[in-house]
């Protein structure tokens, strides 16, 4: 995870704030995946926890939350960052 403005400037050189690894070895047998997050740069533990919770909400969610992920990844002209901030209760 990185700062959006850094990503916009240069996606290949944006500094990470947090790395996330998903371990899906037990997904088929136990329907369980483990997620590990490591803070790399200037995030507090609470900020990192909030990011992971938002990541799960948007990527595992349905409807409008996941539609925002699709817009960001596949239809950038339709992506509305302010809408994300409103739904995430950040702004």
Beta strands, then each sheet from edge to edge (+ up, - down):
strand 1: 18-23
strand 2: 34-39
sheet 1: 1+ 2-
end
